[in-house]
Amino acid sequence: MHFVSDNQAGAHPAVLAAVTEASAGNSAGYGEDPLTAAAEAAVRDVFETECDVFFVTTGTAANALSLSALCPPWGAIYCHDGAHIQNDENTAVELYTGGAKMVAIDGEGGKPDPGTDARPHRDCDGAWCAQRTARRHQPLQSERVRYRVSLK
């Protein structure tokens, strides 16, 4: 199997065989079928709690939708500057959250460094930017008070 991207390579023959077997016959659609109910029950068993289950077709959708359930549109999501969600999901998080920004934080070995000064700031064009603050892009004092981030 090739795991570079969930939509870059074709499906494994075992996956195709399982899909073919599952699609035999007729069944209610839109999550009302016995196969979906069984898959939802299996997820609940893994988490040992009642939970809602939403099946999506790509990892990007799964990542962005999960983050949208945790972060309001006016919020920010902090991650390492090398994180997959920061570098490879493009603007999916902003789309699904309704505007939340990704805030990239430096750190060794893929782990954000809590000592890093990270805060939203205005870029040279005056638009909000959610990257680590550079000295030449310091926010106004009123913005610093309103958007200051505590990583302790």
C-alpha positions as CSV (number, residue, x, y, z in Angstrom):
1,M,0.0,0.0,0.0
2,H,1.1,3.6,-0.7
3,F,0.3,5.9,2.2
4,V,1.6,9.3,0.8
5,S,-2.0,10.5,0.3
6,D,-5.5,9.0,0.7
7,N,-6.4,10.2,-2.8
8,Q,-3.1,9.8,-4.7
9,A,-3.1,6.1,-5.3
10,G,-5.8,3.5,-6.2
11,A,-7.5,1.3,-3.6
12,H,-5.9,-1.9,-2.5
13,P,-7.6,-5.0,-4.0
14,A,-8.8,-6.2,-0.6
15,V,-10.5,-2.9,-0.1
16,L,-12.2,-3.1,-3.5
17,A,-13.3,-6.6,-2.8
18,A,-14.8,-5.6,0.5
19,V,-16.6,-2.6,-1.1
20,T,-17.9,-4.9,-3.9
21,E,-19.2,-7.4,-1.3
22,A,-20.8,-4.7,0.8
23,S,-22.6,-3.2,-2.2
24,A,-24.4,-6.5,-3.1
25,G,-28.1,-6.3,-2.9
26,N,-30.3,-3.4,-1.9
27,S,-30.2,-1.3,1.3
28,A,-31.4,2.0,2.7
29,G,-29.0,4.9,1.9
30,Y,-27.7,7.9,3.8
31,G,-26.5,6.0,6.8
32,E,-29.7,4.0,7.5
33,D,-28.3,0.7,6.3
34,P,-27.2,-2.2,8.5
35,L,-23.5,-2.0,7.4
36,T,-23.3,1.7,8.6
37,A,-25.0,0.8,11.9
38,A,-22.5,-2.0,12.4
39,A,-19.5,0.3,11.7
40,E,-20.9,2.9,14.0
41,A,-21.3,0.3,16.8
42,A,-17.7,-0.8,16.2
43,V,-16.4,2.8,16.6
44,R,-18.5,3.2,19.8
45,D,-17.0,-0.1,21.1
46,V,-13.5,1.2,20.5
47,F,-14.1,4.4,22.4
48,E,-16.3,2.7,25.0
49,T,-18.9,5.4,25.0
50,E,-21.9,6.7,23.0
51,C,-20.7,9.0,20.3
52,D,-21.8,10.3,16.9
53,V,-19.9,8.8,13.9
54,F,-19.4,10.6,10.7
55,F,-17.8,8.8,7.8
56,V,-16.0,10.9,5.2
57,T,-14.1,10.1,2.1
58,T,-10.7,11.7,2.7
59,G,-8.2,12.3,5.4
60,T,-8.4,16.1,4.7
61,A,-12.1,16.1,5.4
62,A,-11.6,14.0,8.6
63,N,-8.9,16.3,9.9
64,A,-10.7,19.6,9.1
65,L,-14.1,18.4,10.3
66,S,-12.6,17.1,13.6
67,L,-10.9,20.4,14.2
68,S,-14.1,22.3,13.3
69,A,-15.9,20.4,16.1
70,L,-13.3,21.7,18.6
71,C,-12.7,25.3,17.4
72,P,-15.1,28.2,16.9
73,P,-14.8,30.3,13.7
74,W,-13.0,33.1,15.6
75,G,-10.5,30.7,17.2
76,A,-7.1,29.5,16.5
77,I,-5.5,26.0,16.2
78,Y,-2.0,25.7,17.4
79,C,0.3,23.1,15.9
80,H,4.0,22.5,15.0
81,D,5.1,24.5,11.9
82,G,5.9,21.1,10.2
83,A,2.5,19.5,11.0
84,H,0.6,17.8,8.2
85,I,-2.5,19.8,9.0
86,Q,-0.6,23.1,8.7
87,N,1.3,22.3,5.5
88,D,-0.7,19.8,3.5
89,E,-4.4,20.4,4.2
90,N,-4.2,23.9,2.6
91,T,-7.1,26.0,3.7
92,A,-9.5,23.1,4.5
93,V,-9.4,24.0,8.3
94,E,-10.4,27.6,7.6
95,L,-13.2,26.4,5.3
96,Y,-14.7,23.9,7.7
97,T,-14.3,26.0,10.9
98,G,-15.8,29.0,9.2
99,G,-12.6,31.0,9.6
100,A,-10.4,29.7,12.4
101,K,-6.7,30.2,11.8
102,M,-3.8,27.8,12.0
103,V,-1.0,29.1,14.2
104,A,2.3,27.4,13.4
105,I,4.7,27.1,16.3
106,D,8.4,26.2,16.1
107,G,9.9,23.4,18.0
108,E,12.4,20.5,17.9
109,G,11.5,17.1,16.6
110,G,8.0,18.0,15.5
111,K,6.9,19.1,18.9
112,P,5.7,22.7,19.5
113,D,7.9,24.7,21.9
114,P,5.7,26.3,24.6
115,G,8.3,29.1,24.9
116,T,7.7,30.2,21.3
117,D,6.1,33.7,20.9
118,A,3.1,32.8,18.7
119,R,0.1,35.1,18.2
120,P,-2.1,36.2,15.3
121,H,-0.9,39.4,13.7
122,R,-1.6,41.6,10.7
123,D,0.6,40.9,7.7
124,C,2.0,43.6,5.4
125,D,-1.3,43.8,3.5
126,G,-3.3,44.3,6.7
127,A,-5.0,40.9,6.5
128,W,-5.0,38.6,9.5
129,C,-2.2,36.1,9.4
130,A,-1.9,33.1,11.7
131,Q,1.8,32.5,11.5
132,R,4.5,33.0,14.1
133,T,5.0,36.7,14.7
134,A,8.0,38.2,13.0
135,R,9.5,41.3,14.7
136,R,8.6,43.5,11.8
137,H,4.9,42.4,12.0
138,Q,4.3,43.3,15.7
139,P,0.6,43.9,16.3
140,L,-0.7,47.2,17.7
141,Q,-0.9,47.4,21.5
142,S,-4.8,47.0,21.4
143,E,-4.4,43.9,19.3
144,R,-1.6,42.5,21.5
145,V,-4.0,42.7,24.5
146,R,-6.9,41.2,22.6
147,Y,-5.0,38.4,20.8
148,R,-2.1,37.6,23.2
149,V,-1.5,33.9,23.4
150,S,-0.4,32.1,26.5
151,L,1.3,28.8,25.8
152,K,2.1,28.0,29.4
